[in-house]
Amino acid sequence: MKSTVARYLPILSWGRTYNRATLSNDLVAALIVTIMLIPQSLAYALLAGLPPEAGLYASIVPIMLYAVFGTSGALAVGPVAVVSLMTAAALSSIVEQGTMGYALAAMSLAGLSGVMLLAMGLFRLGFVANFLSHPVIAGFITASGIIIAASQLKHLLGINSEGHNLLELVMSIGAHLGEINWITAVIGVLATAFLFWVRSGLKPMLTRLGLPAGPTGVLVKTGPVAVVVVTTLAVWGLDLAEQGVGIVGEVPQSLPPFALPSLSPALLGQLLLPAFLISIIGFVESISVAQTLAAKKRQRIDPDQELIGLGAANIGASLTGGFPVTGGFSRSVVNFDAGAETPAAGAFTAIGLAIAALALTPLIYFLPKATLAATIIVAVLSLVDFSILKRSWTYSKADFMAVFATIALTLAFGVEAGVSVGVALSVLLHLYKSSRPHIAEVGQVPHTEHFRNILRHDVITDPSIVSLRVDESLYFANARYLEDKIHNRVADDPNIRHVILQCSAVNEIDLSALESLETINERLRDMDVQLHLSEVKGPVMDKLEREHFLSDMTGQVFLSHYQAWTSLKTGGAGALGQ
């Protein structure tokens, strides 16, 4: 009972060994991440089409719940760019932005996503995310980064524009270029340039000046806060809001409110697919970050428990005025570099944000939206990586087509269409590759017991024996392919008397494949050819022994392919018992 509770509540495990040194490290990391997260959370709420306080609300209770149920000591959970964009894309076609219904729908979307993630974790379905290939994810994030950056140009330039794909956004921005507020544009461009310089130029400059690595890292991380302070003071001091500069305005000075999301069946039905896509994308992004950081400390991440942690976080967001959240890459890296050791660092971050929500919100009244847009643009453009196209083209044309299609469709039709196609392409690509497994005809490497592909190596063969190595598990999608491969090889060669299937790479044979093996055995019998198996793995052999196939098989089962080869080549009876 205790072990079961501890498995679902990791806090009970790491909490036992928590000490003063760990507390100190977690507090320092929490302080740095809190400073970074305040402008980010406001910006991502803007991106999701929600009031800025929703970003703060989505960063408090969700982080605390993840600290209880999550397994990563460095993962920083909260609003992220891609999920915020997907939230806006999902809701804008259902509810009008700026209305109470929009905020309720965002909470419902977070709740649905949380329930899905929680269910996947409880039923140990974390493997589902593995069907979304990394190249497709990289392509989707690249295209999403471009769309996000384009969507923020309206705030950067002080114009009106709308659209959910790149074409719509470009046309809308072009139609409103005459409405540019030049003061807003100056603020936006300067803020963007400064933030890019902070990312690439500030650290080398401080290092040249002899500043230690620790303070240098802190100053670089707090760059967005500096631009927030300076531009807010400029707008306030010069009364730029009266000259058309868009500002955040009044933000409620309170903790996240407890509120139930909308449970309308009609609304939930419309949100089912977006919630599923957000859950999958969010989990893949989160688990990849968590595992990468955990590996650096030789720690272990439980993917199924991560699903539960993220599910709890999203359910928390749905009950406290938030929107869908997941683990963010940049924040998590900062959290890790700052020395976070346990999920408690996230809980301390949440406390810092709660204090900010109570005490600091009046200070951001004059914060220009152009500054938040600059923060988003700089953050997302670092995600854009077109090198995946070159790499996939060089390595695998099939992967290239999947990546290219994902990028093109996301840019042309929006994030929902792009990620839907990406998921479908990942699954179809897997099915296509596994339905046409690599099957090599092998021969003996001279003076060894090894067998290699006859097309790649100088090997010994026997005209009466065909040795085939199947480099894939056999299941319903590729069973017929194996049938055709063997038939085509044997049918036109009257010298063949034995076919040996080397099964060293076969981890599974399902019922459809078993029936195909029975068909192959019958066809070969009619051609006076015997079918043999070699190097069958124990679990596969256990299943075969439950059926009559082995007793009906015309040939025998050999422990090694070398034994099969020497026995059949010399006419011996070296087969092992079945």
C-alpha positions as MATLAB code, in Angstrom:
seq = 'MKSTVARYLPILSWGRTYNRATLSNDLVAALIVTIMLIPQSLAYALLAGLPPEAGLYASIVPIMLYAVFGTSGALAVGPVAVVSLMTAAALSSIVEQGTMGYALAAMSLAGLSGVMLLAMGLFRLGFVANFLSHPVIAGFITASGIIIAASQLKHLLGINSEGHNLLELVMSIGAHLGEINWITAVIGVLATAFLFWVRSGLKPMLTRLGLPAGPTGVLVKTGPVAVVVVTTLAVWGLDLAEQGVGIVGEVPQSLPPFALPSLSPALLGQLLLPAFLISIIGFVESISVAQTLAAKKRQRIDPDQELIGLGAANIGASLTGGFPVTGGFSRSVVNFDAGAETPAAGAFTAIGLAIAALALTPLIYFLPKATLAATIIVAVLSLVDFSILKRSWTYSKADFMAVFATIALTLAFGVEAGVSVGVALSVLLHLYKSSRPHIAEVGQVPHTEHFRNILRHDVITDPSIVSLRVDESLYFANARYLEDKIHNRVADDPNIRHVILQCSAVNEIDLSALESLETINERLRDMDVQLHLSEVKGPVMDKLEREHFLSDMTGQVFLSHYQAWTSLKTGGAGALGQ';
ca = [
       0.000    0.000    0.000;
       2.816    2.390    0.945;
       4.711    1.679   -2.281;
       1.569    2.310   -4.358;
       0.916    5.635   -2.635;
       4.583    6.638   -3.036;
       4.453    5.799   -6.736;
       1.553    8.172   -7.320;
       2.894   10.796   -4.875;
       6.623   11.224   -5.641;
       6.758   14.027   -3.076;
       6.730   11.323   -0.393;
       9.984    9.924   -1.809;
      12.095   13.043   -2.321;
      10.512   14.771    0.685;
      12.116   12.271    3.088;
      15.635   13.335    2.127;
      14.943   17.064    1.856;
      17.515   19.104    3.780;
      18.738   22.648    4.300;
      21.225   22.566    1.408;
      18.536   21.374   -0.993;
      16.173   24.054    0.299;
      18.778   26.744   -0.356;
      19.369   25.563   -3.936;
      15.651   25.329   -4.661;
      14.992   28.828   -3.270;
      17.709   30.404   -5.441;
      16.380   28.629   -8.548;
      12.809   29.647   -7.690;
      13.790   33.311   -7.356;
      15.452   33.368  -10.782;
      12.610   31.484  -12.503;
       9.989   33.725  -10.841;
      11.676   36.829  -12.223;
      11.763   35.225  -15.676;
       8.231   33.846  -15.507;
       6.368   37.071  -14.644;
       6.771   38.723  -18.087;
       6.547   35.346  -19.852;
       3.251   34.402  -18.221;
       1.728   37.781  -19.098;
       2.975   37.464  -22.684;
       1.679   33.922  -23.207;
      -1.754   34.907  -21.873;
      -1.762   37.630  -24.523;
      -0.825   35.032  -27.141;
      -3.668   32.758  -26.002;
      -6.132   35.625  -26.408;
      -6.708   35.950  -22.659;
      -6.267   38.807  -20.174;
      -2.739   39.016  -18.717;
      -3.771   37.861  -15.236;
      -4.714   34.462  -16.736;
      -1.003   33.878  -17.352;
      -0.222   34.466  -13.681;
      -3.129   32.264  -12.579;
      -1.951   29.459  -14.886;
       1.473   29.608  -13.250;
       0.550   29.250   -9.577;
      -1.708   26.315   -8.667;
      -0.566   24.151  -11.651;
       3.076   24.426  -10.531;
       2.152   23.458   -6.972;
       0.204   20.409   -8.137;
       3.062   19.321  -10.388;
       5.416   19.588   -7.399;
       3.248   17.013   -5.623;
       2.686   14.589   -8.514;
       5.622   15.196  -10.905;
       8.956   13.388  -10.975;
      11.298   15.986  -12.511;
      13.298   18.202  -10.196;
      13.994   20.777  -12.921;
      10.852   20.888  -15.071;
       9.170   24.311  -14.850;
       5.468   23.932  -15.628;
       3.345   26.823  -16.890;
       2.162   28.543  -20.069;
       4.323   27.915  -23.139;
       4.285   29.476  -26.591;
       3.110   26.575  -28.760;
       0.349   25.445  -26.391;
      -0.813   29.071  -25.988;
      -1.040   29.407  -29.769;
      -2.965   26.128  -30.010;
      -5.307   27.386  -27.289;
      -6.044   30.561  -29.245;
      -6.537   28.603  -32.483;
      -8.930   26.164  -30.795;
     -11.057   28.770  -29.034;
     -11.237   31.634  -31.518;
     -13.401   29.628  -33.922;
     -15.814   28.729  -31.102;
     -16.003   31.769  -28.798;
     -15.319   35.475  -29.318;
     -12.075   36.704  -27.774;
     -12.386   39.109  -24.868;
     -15.640   37.646  -23.558;
     -16.299   35.758  -20.349;
     -17.252   32.764  -22.474;
     -13.752   32.731  -23.995;
     -12.106   32.559  -20.560;
     -14.492   29.785  -19.472;
     -13.776   27.861  -22.689;
     -10.024   28.167  -21.995;
     -10.577   26.702  -18.536;
     -12.673   23.887  -20.043;
      -9.910   23.182  -22.562;
      -7.375   22.954  -19.719;
      -9.716   20.661  -17.783;
     -10.276   18.339  -20.740;
      -6.551   18.191  -21.429;
      -5.897   17.474  -17.760;
      -8.426   14.637  -17.622;
      -6.938   13.090  -20.788;
      -3.390   13.306  -19.452;
      -4.453   11.922  -16.074;
      -6.283    8.994  -17.701;
      -3.295    8.230  -19.939;
      -1.041    8.212  -16.884;
      -3.291    5.986  -14.782;
      -3.680    3.492  -17.646;
       0.048    3.708  -18.483;
      -0.486    5.014  -22.011;
       2.602    7.197  -22.131;
       3.885    5.170  -25.072;
       1.193    6.778  -27.273;
       3.333    9.905  -27.531;
       6.116    7.825  -29.099;
       4.094    7.647  -32.309;
       4.725   11.352  -32.859;
       8.166   11.326  -34.442;
      10.815   13.861  -33.450;
      11.286   15.241  -37.003;
       7.539   15.908  -37.249;
       7.549   17.602  -33.822;
      10.542   19.724  -34.878;
       8.754   20.704  -38.086;
       5.559   21.597  -36.230;
       7.393   23.703  -33.635;
       9.329   25.506  -36.383;
       6.148   26.399  -38.274;
       4.357   27.326  -35.044;
       7.236   29.627  -34.088;
       6.880   31.484  -37.389;
       3.102   31.830  -36.962;
       3.483   33.010  -33.358;
       6.064   35.636  -34.350;
       3.847   36.844  -37.209;
       0.810   36.992  -34.919;
       2.651   39.342  -32.541;
       3.569   41.899  -35.204;
       0.206   43.610  -34.648;
       1.186   44.402  -31.050;
       4.731   45.272  -32.070;
       3.499   47.801  -34.658;
       0.313   48.955  -32.963;
      -2.034   47.809  -35.741;
      -5.042   45.526  -36.028;
      -4.631   42.171  -37.744;
      -6.051   38.701  -37.479;
      -5.527   35.219  -38.856;
      -4.669   31.697  -37.799;
      -2.166   30.814  -40.507;
       0.782   32.588  -42.075;
      -1.028   33.584  -45.276;
      -3.972   35.160  -43.410;
      -1.625   36.972  -41.033;
       0.607   38.366  -43.793;
      -2.388   39.580  -45.823;
      -4.006   41.153  -42.759;
      -0.797   42.880  -41.672;
      -0.243   44.158  -45.220;
      -3.749   45.598  -45.331;
      -3.174   47.555  -42.088;
       0.401   48.758  -42.571;
      -0.888   52.296  -43.058;
      -2.188   52.281  -39.490;
       1.219   51.784  -37.818;
       1.629   53.646  -34.529;
       5.232   54.741  -34.859;
       5.785   55.238  -31.138;
       4.599   51.679  -30.516;
       6.792   50.444  -33.365;
       9.873   52.159  -31.911;
       9.215   50.617  -28.482;
       8.625   47.183  -30.033;
      11.666   47.220  -32.310;
      14.007   48.520  -29.594;
      12.696   45.976  -27.077;
      13.133   43.165  -29.601;
      16.648   44.262  -30.522;
      17.619   44.554  -26.852;
      16.276   41.091  -26.015;
      18.140   39.540  -28.953;
      21.304   41.284  -27.783;
      20.759   40.024  -24.225;
      20.565   36.469  -25.583;
      23.646   36.650  -27.787;
      25.829   39.597  -26.762;
      25.391   40.382  -23.071;
      27.012   37.247  -21.671;
      30.252   37.543  -23.734;
      30.488   41.236  -22.806;
      30.097   40.588  -19.061;
      32.585   37.720  -19.276;
      35.155   40.001  -20.943;
      34.605   42.495  -18.129;
      35.587   39.794  -15.649;
      32.206   39.227  -14.017;
      31.899   35.723  -12.460;
      29.738   33.132  -14.211;
      27.030   33.121  -11.513;
      26.117   36.839  -11.576;
      26.520   36.850  -15.373;
      23.923   34.108  -15.727;
      21.495   35.925  -13.431;
      21.833   39.196  -15.368;
      21.271   37.445  -18.703;
      18.162   35.678  -17.367;
      16.696   38.934  -16.036;
      17.008   40.741  -19.378;
      13.246   40.545  -20.101;
      12.512   42.068  -16.674;
      14.812   45.006  -17.442;
      13.052   45.778  -20.709;
       9.675   45.498  -18.949;
      10.743   48.004  -16.285;
      12.289   50.487  -18.733;
       9.440   50.478  -21.255;
       6.783   50.647  -18.526;
       8.482   53.680  -16.963;
       8.819   55.280  -20.407;
       5.128   54.865  -21.199;
       4.136   56.154  -17.746;
       6.561   59.053  -17.623;
       5.938   60.274  -21.188;
       2.188   59.579  -21.084;
       2.519   57.490  -24.245;
      -0.773   55.624  -23.635;
      -2.545   58.851  -24.602;
      -0.699   58.733  -27.932;
      -2.073   55.332  -28.871;
       0.487   52.967  -27.338;
      -1.340   49.793  -26.298;
      -0.869   48.919  -22.640;
      -1.773   45.985  -20.416;
      -4.070   48.118  -18.281;
      -5.621   47.105  -14.999;
      -4.755   43.634  -13.741;
      -6.732   42.300  -10.755;
      -4.703   42.401   -7.554;
      -5.640   38.982   -6.207;
      -4.807   35.321   -5.951;
      -6.228   32.907   -8.554;
      -9.991   32.613   -8.074;
     -11.628   29.228   -7.615;
     -14.044   28.824  -10.528;
     -15.578   25.896  -12.331;
     -15.056   25.641  -16.096;
     -17.977   25.344  -18.471;
     -19.313   21.788  -18.617;
     -21.572   22.371  -21.617;
     -21.702   19.114  -23.651;
     -21.759   21.100  -26.894;
     -18.632   23.064  -25.939;
     -16.785   20.009  -24.616;
     -17.578   18.138  -27.826;
     -15.993   20.930  -29.877;
     -12.928   20.970  -27.639;
     -12.247   17.219  -27.588;
      -9.877   17.105  -30.574;
      -7.977   20.310  -29.684;
      -7.619   19.068  -26.099;
      -6.194   15.755  -27.311;
      -3.713   17.466  -29.642;
      -2.643   19.910  -26.929;
      -2.207   17.003  -24.501;
       0.014   15.060  -26.898;
       2.117   18.033  -28.008;
       2.439   19.315  -24.445;
       3.448   15.924  -23.087;
       6.023   15.285  -25.827;
       7.602   18.707  -25.271;
       7.554   18.286  -21.495;
       8.898   14.731  -21.291;
      11.716   15.425  -23.743;
      12.887   18.387  -21.642;
      12.498   16.479  -18.350;
      14.425   13.434  -19.586;
      17.213   15.536  -21.094;
      17.774   17.423  -17.852;
      17.391   14.310  -15.671;
      20.043   12.470  -17.701;
      22.588   15.144  -16.784;
      22.190   14.187  -13.114;
      21.687   10.456  -13.717;
      18.119   10.734  -12.483;
      15.090    8.777  -13.664;
      11.865   10.191  -15.075;
       8.681    8.105  -15.041;
       6.720    9.046  -18.200;
       3.429    7.675  -16.875;
       3.783    9.597  -13.616;
       4.676   12.698  -15.644;
       1.326   12.314  -17.384;
      -0.359   12.294  -13.986;
       1.626   15.348  -12.876;
       0.798   17.319  -16.022;
      -2.819   16.157  -15.825;
      -3.105   17.425  -12.251;
      -1.485   20.724  -13.272;
      -3.980   21.277  -16.098;
      -6.932   20.354  -13.914;
      -5.612   22.901  -11.411;
      -5.420   25.511  -14.172;
      -9.029   24.767  -15.162;
     -10.236   25.463  -11.619;
      -8.277   28.684  -11.052;
      -8.887   30.832  -14.120;
      -5.996   29.491  -16.195;
      -5.510   27.756  -19.539;
      -3.551   24.680  -20.754;
       0.005   24.396  -19.406;
       2.995   22.114  -19.839;
       6.727   21.999  -19.110;
       8.584   24.851  -20.816;
      12.026   24.335  -22.348;
      13.660   27.696  -21.606;
      12.297   27.998  -18.063;
      13.279   24.423  -17.243;
      16.831   24.945  -18.485;
      17.072   28.111  -16.381;
      15.657   26.209  -13.397;
      18.243   23.454  -13.897;
      21.172   25.837  -14.390;
      20.126   27.800  -11.296;
      20.530   24.649   -9.202;
      16.982   23.347   -8.697;
      17.155   19.881   -7.145;
      13.542   18.917   -6.432;
      10.019   19.845   -7.572;
       9.866   22.035   -4.453;
      11.632   24.702   -6.527;
       8.440   24.898   -8.577;
       6.331   25.287   -5.447;
       8.542   28.175   -4.282;
       8.201   29.723   -7.749;
       4.419   29.520   -7.372;
       4.644   31.307   -4.016;
       6.730   34.051   -5.647;
       4.171   34.446   -8.407;
       1.354   34.553   -5.870;
       3.121   37.423   -4.105;
       3.531   39.152   -7.472;
      -0.185   38.685   -8.217;
      -1.068   40.257   -4.869;
       1.449   43.082   -4.703;
       2.999   43.872   -8.088;
       0.136   43.927  -10.583;
      -0.536   47.683  -10.192;
       3.037   48.278  -11.365;
       2.370   46.747  -14.792;
      -0.635   48.946  -15.643;
       1.482   50.925  -18.134;
       3.392   47.911  -19.477;
       3.206   48.215  -23.299;
       1.843   45.231  -25.183;
       4.673   45.780  -27.674;
       7.135   44.724  -24.965;
       5.227   41.509  -24.307;
       5.101   40.876  -28.066;
       8.874   41.377  -28.256;
       9.317   38.874  -25.404;
       7.249   36.301  -27.294;
       8.964   36.893  -30.649;
      12.466   36.512  -29.216;
      11.445   33.377  -27.303;
       9.771   31.601  -30.230;
      12.265   32.462  -32.962;
      14.839   30.452  -31.039;
      12.588   27.437  -31.665;
      12.650   27.888  -35.445;
      15.045   25.335  -36.905;
      15.016   24.793  -40.663;
      18.123   22.613  -40.430;
      15.770   19.678  -39.773;
      14.783   19.876  -43.461;
      18.364   19.487  -44.669;
      19.143   16.777  -42.148;
      16.017   14.735  -42.920;
      16.568   15.107  -46.688;
      20.093   13.746  -46.303;
      19.128   10.919  -43.970;
      15.634    9.808  -44.990;
      13.463   11.108  -47.827;
      10.352    9.702  -46.127;
      11.099   11.687  -42.948;
      11.792   14.759  -45.085;
       8.375   14.514  -46.726;
       6.718   14.194  -43.313;
       8.597   17.223  -41.945;
       8.001   19.306  -45.059;
       4.291   18.463  -45.138;
       3.928   19.327  -41.440;
       5.663   22.698  -41.857;
       3.803   23.575  -45.059;
       0.366   22.583  -43.779;
       0.867   24.306  -40.419;
       1.882   27.538  -42.163;
      -0.896   27.276  -44.744;
      -3.828   26.040  -42.652;
      -2.915   26.680  -39.004;
      -1.667   24.729  -36.028;
      -4.603   22.334  -35.627;
      -4.371   21.146  -39.222;
      -0.585   20.981  -38.987;
      -0.402   18.935  -35.802;
      -3.250   16.659  -36.944;
      -1.403   15.918  -40.167;
       1.838   15.540  -38.211;
       0.315   12.910  -35.918;
      -1.244   11.097  -38.884;
       1.996   11.192  -40.881;
       4.010    9.891  -37.923;
       1.698    6.904  -37.535;
       1.442    6.261  -41.278;
       5.207    6.516  -41.680;
       5.703    3.974  -38.910;
       3.130    1.627  -40.426;
       4.619    2.015  -43.905;
       8.152    1.267  -42.737;
       7.134   -1.695  -40.581;
       4.820   -3.046  -43.309;
       7.794   -3.350  -45.663;
      10.492   -4.723  -43.350;
      14.062   -5.122  -44.458;
      14.527   -8.784  -45.406;
      18.083   -9.709  -46.323;
      19.252  -12.886  -47.984;
      22.350  -13.876  -46.030;
      25.358  -16.128  -46.547;
      28.204  -17.370  -44.380;
      31.211  -15.129  -43.846;
      34.197  -17.411  -44.695;
      35.876  -19.113  -41.715;
      33.292  -17.748  -39.237;
      29.869  -18.600  -37.861;
      28.518  -15.203  -38.924;
      26.014  -14.530  -41.713;
      25.724  -11.283  -43.648;
      23.783   -9.773  -46.546;
      24.869  -11.347  -49.840;
      24.529   -7.950  -51.571;
      26.960   -6.240  -49.205;
      29.544   -8.894  -48.343;
      31.624  -11.624  -49.978;
      29.912  -14.656  -48.429;
      29.406  -18.376  -49.033;
      26.004  -19.537  -50.297;
      24.468  -22.872  -51.235;
      22.162  -23.178  -54.294;
      19.794  -25.453  -52.377;
      19.402  -23.126  -49.385;
      17.807  -19.672  -49.120;
      18.648  -17.957  -45.812;
      16.505  -14.918  -45.082;
      17.019  -12.591  -42.133;
      13.822  -10.738  -41.172;
      14.711   -7.418  -39.519;
      11.310   -6.654  -38.004;
       8.666   -8.188  -35.809;
       5.982   -9.948  -37.822;
       2.428   -8.655  -37.530;
      -0.700   -8.164  -39.602;
       0.677   -5.219  -41.616;
       3.808   -6.977  -42.944;
       2.835  -10.663  -42.947;
       1.692  -10.622  -46.585;
       4.893   -8.835  -47.605;
       6.915  -11.748  -46.193;
       4.704  -14.231  -48.048;
       5.315  -12.448  -51.356;
       9.038  -12.062  -50.722;
       9.549  -15.787  -50.102;
       7.298  -16.862  -52.971;
       9.066  -14.598  -55.466;
      12.470  -15.868  -54.369;
      11.629  -19.586  -54.487;
       9.133  -19.926  -57.333;
      11.571  -19.571  -60.230;
      14.499  -21.543  -58.782;
      14.011  -25.339  -58.922;
      17.331  -25.945  -57.100;
      16.032  -24.616  -53.784;
      15.186  -27.257  -51.170;
      15.376  -25.307  -47.910;
      14.245  -21.869  -46.727;
      15.629  -20.751  -43.354;
      14.103  -17.728  -41.629;
      16.657  -16.172  -39.296;
      14.491  -14.668  -36.547;
      17.127  -12.916  -34.433;
      15.403   -9.537  -34.926;
      11.834  -10.827  -34.533;
      10.448   -9.813  -31.140;
       6.803  -10.642  -31.826;
       4.699  -12.792  -34.151;
       0.995  -11.976  -33.963;
      -1.838  -14.253  -35.035;
      -2.043  -12.798  -38.547;
       1.667  -13.390  -39.049;
       1.334  -16.923  -37.659;
      -1.346  -17.656  -40.244;
       0.971  -16.274  -42.926;
       3.743  -18.590  -41.735;
       1.296  -21.488  -42.000;
       0.477  -20.396  -45.571;
       4.181  -20.097  -46.413;
       4.774  -23.585  -44.996;
       1.964  -25.054  -47.145;
       3.127  -23.328  -50.330;
       6.718  -24.443  -49.820;
       5.540  -28.005  -49.123;
       3.736  -27.985  -52.492;
       7.020  -26.938  -54.118;
       8.932  -29.685  -52.261;
      10.795  -27.090  -50.172;
      11.199  -27.254  -46.412;
      10.708  -24.255  -44.104;
      13.070  -23.867  -41.123;
      13.449  -21.295  -38.353;
      16.630  -20.253  -36.566;
      17.517  -18.066  -33.581;
      13.915  -17.764  -32.407;
      13.693  -15.715  -29.218;
      12.315  -17.343  -26.085;
       9.074  -15.328  -25.739;
       8.305  -15.846  -29.438;
       9.028  -19.571  -29.128;
       6.733  -19.807  -26.109;
       3.830  -18.484  -28.173;
       4.599  -20.707  -31.163;
       4.586  -23.778  -28.927;
       0.989  -23.061  -27.958;
      -0.115  -23.658  -31.547;
       0.167  -26.586  -33.938;
       2.391  -24.663  -36.377;
       5.668  -26.187  -35.151;
       4.355  -29.749  -35.436;
       3.029  -29.049  -38.951;
       6.170  -27.270  -40.139;
       8.035  -29.211  -42.787;
      11.427  -28.241  -41.395;
      12.915  -27.717  -37.967;
      13.845  -25.046  -35.417;
      17.577  -24.381  -34.896;
      19.230  -22.644  -31.992;
      21.672  -20.795  -34.246;
      21.707  -20.009  -37.929;
      25.130  -21.575  -38.253;
      23.749  -24.901  -36.989;
      20.906  -24.672  -39.489;
      23.297  -23.910  -42.314;
      25.801  -26.686  -41.553;
      23.082  -29.274  -40.855;
      21.131  -28.628  -44.032;
      24.172  -28.053  -46.209;
      25.666  -31.396  -45.254;
      22.334  -33.170  -44.988;
      22.764  -33.692  -41.263;
      20.105  -33.595  -38.565;
      21.503  -30.912  -36.309;
      18.177  -29.329  -35.482;
      17.329  -28.715  -31.888;
      14.150  -29.972  -30.296;
      11.045  -27.897  -30.534;
];
